[in-house]
Amino acid sequence: MDNLESIPLFLATDGVHNFRDYGGWLTGDGRQVRRGLLFRSGQHVEATEADLALIAALHIRTVIDLRGTSERLRHPCRRVEGFAGEVIFHDGETSSSPPHMDIAQDVTTAEFARERMLGVYSRMPENPAMQAMFARYLRILAERDGASLVHCFAGKDRTGIAATLLLHILGVAEGDQMAEFLRTNAAPTLAVLRAQSVPAIEQRLGRRLDEESARALLGVDEDYLRRFRETVAASDGSMDAWLERRIGVDEALREALRRRFVA
């Protein structure tokens, strides 16, 4: 894109939650992750015509949809008219339901809701479908030219981890990886996610969802990403070892990603 500084942190969407550029972070050697190539968001099922026009201007050529088959069938995403890129997805389930909605009637307090979300981040590193999608996401970014978009339902859990993995490989410090993860909580489109999520959650619970529980389910927390990292370290010793053994990230892939996305 010609003027990267003109790209706002969050795109001003009406029907898509948490749409943002996750480039711009500094790497350990003082370089910077390129802007205008890496975008993330929630699902696009309610994207407006104005949203689609805004997205079209980004020239996205690859979409990595981390949702499972049943999610995609229930919530088919709108794409830019004439979209000639490629949509990458898993042929099967990546989760029993959107992680923030994978709850039962025992979610009676905010602490129960938080524990449910911590459970999501404990399971994700061991989920074969998510391992496969993270591997495809990283390989496709190394192989395809142009801008990409990675999304799931809410654009915060599966998508948040995907973005974290790439930034880690590119050499972004853990503190900045966490800052990118937590930016979700500043998204100006929370009302979109609430409308897409809370009625179904309340139907499952059989009661209204209190505000603290809603924040635990609809937002992210430092402890969520910490739990993912702790689980990875417990199973494989380190993030780098997990990426190599479980995701297939070798030095050739690391270098290819760095060449494409670090300036």
Secondary structure, DSSP 4 states (H G I P E B T S, - for coil): ---GGGS-SB---SSSSS-EE---PBBTTS-BBPSSSEEEES--TT--HHHHHHHHTTTEEEEEE-S-HHHHHHSPPP--TT--SEEEE-SS-SSSS-GGG---TT--SHHHHHHHHHHHHHHGGG-HHHHHHHHHHHHHHHH--SEEEEE-SSSSSHHHHHHHHHHHHHTB-HHHHHHHHHGGGG-TTHHHHHHHHHHHHHHHHTSPPPHHHHHHHHS--HHHHHHHHHHHHHHHSSHHHHIIIII---HHHHHHHHHHHB-
